[in-house]
Amino acid sequence: MLHFVLNQNAFLLLCQQITGGYYGLGIPILFLRGSSVQKLPDRYRSVSGFGEGKFRSDKWWKAFGESALMSVIKGIAT
C-alpha cells in the first residue's frame, strides 16, 4: 500500500507520477478516491495507492488540490 503525507508536495508529486501529468486535478482525485467511473482509465486501477484517499470527500480533495496549486504558483511568482 502507498502511504503518503498529506502535504502539498506529496499531493502534487503523486498526481504527476501516477498520471504522467496528462490530466488536471479530476483524474488524480478519482484515482485517490478509488472511483469506478469510466472516466478513470483502467490502467490506474491496479496501481498501488488506488483508493488510498477514499476517507476524504471529492470536494475536500478538489479544495486541497487547488490550494496546493495556488501555493506553488505563489511560490514561483515570488
N, C-alpha and C positions, 0 to 999 in steps of 0.2 A: 504494500500500500504506500501511496505517496503521501507524505506528511509535510505540510508546509506552514510557515509562519504567515499569519495574515497581516502582511505589511505591503506597502505599495510596490516595492521592488520585487517581492516574491510573486505577487499577482501578475505584474507585467511580464516577468520572466516566464512564468508558467504559460501564459497565453501565447507568448512568442514561440516558445519551444514546441508546444503541442500542436498549434495550428499553423506554424510556419509564418505567421504574420500576415496571412492572406485575408483575415476577417477583422471586423471591428470587435466590439465587446459582446455582441449577441451570441455567436457560436462558442467562444470560450466559456461564457456563462452557462450555456446549455450543457457543455461538457462538464463543468464543475458541479452542476446540479444533477447530473445523471439523467438528463432528459431522453425520452424515447421518441421525440418528434422526428419526422423525416428530414427536417431542415438540417439536422446534425448528421454529417456524413458518417456512415457505418464504421469507417476505419478508425474513428476516435473512440468508439465504444469499448474496444478491447485494450486501450492504453491505460497503464497504471495511473490512477488518480481520477478516473471517471467516477463521478458521483461523490467525490470527497467533500464537496461544498454544499451538499443537499440540506444541511442543517440551517442554511440561510435562505431567505426568500429571493426570488428573482429581482424584486425591487431593491433589496439590500445590496445584491451583487452589482446591479447597474449603478447605484449611487456610489458604491465603493470604487468601482472601476473608473467612473467619471471623475471622482475626487482624486484618484491616483494619477490619472492622465493630466489633470489640471495642475497638480503638484509638479509633475515632470515638465510641463510647458512653462510654468513659472520659474522653475529652476534653470531652464535653458535661456529664458529671456533675461535673467539677471546676470 
